[in-house]
Amino acid sequence: MKKLSAVQLKQKALVLDIANTLEAQGRNELEGMLQCWFDVQYHQFPGSLLLRFQFDTEEAVLRAEPELKKWQRRLSSALLKKGVVLKGMRRHLIFTTDSPEE
C-alpha cells in the first residue's frame, strides 16, 4: 500500500473526526445504528468519500430511511465547516446493514 502524503494524512484525520462525530450523534438519534464506517480514495477526495451508517437489521434501515437526507446534510455541513465542498451530497452517505468486512 502506498504511503499517504501530508495532505492526504490531513484529509484522513478530517474524515475520521467527522465520521466519529456523526457516529456518536447517529447512535443517540437512530434506533438500531451500530457504527459508521467509510471508504475514500484520498487522491480523489472529496468526490470518492462514502460514509455508511451500519444498522443491525434491514427493518432498522427502513425505519431510519426518512432521516437519510438530514444526515446527508449534516455530513455536507460538517465538511463545509472544514473547507471541503461536497458536490451531490446524496452520493456520500448511505444507510446499510453491511459491515466493513463484507
Buried (B, 14 or more C-beta within 10 A) or exposed (E): EEEEEEEBEEBBEBBEEBBEBBBEBBBEEBEBBBBBBBEBEBEEBBEEBEBBBBBEEEEBBEBBEEBBEEBBEBBBEBBEEEEBEBEEBEEBBBBEBEEEEE
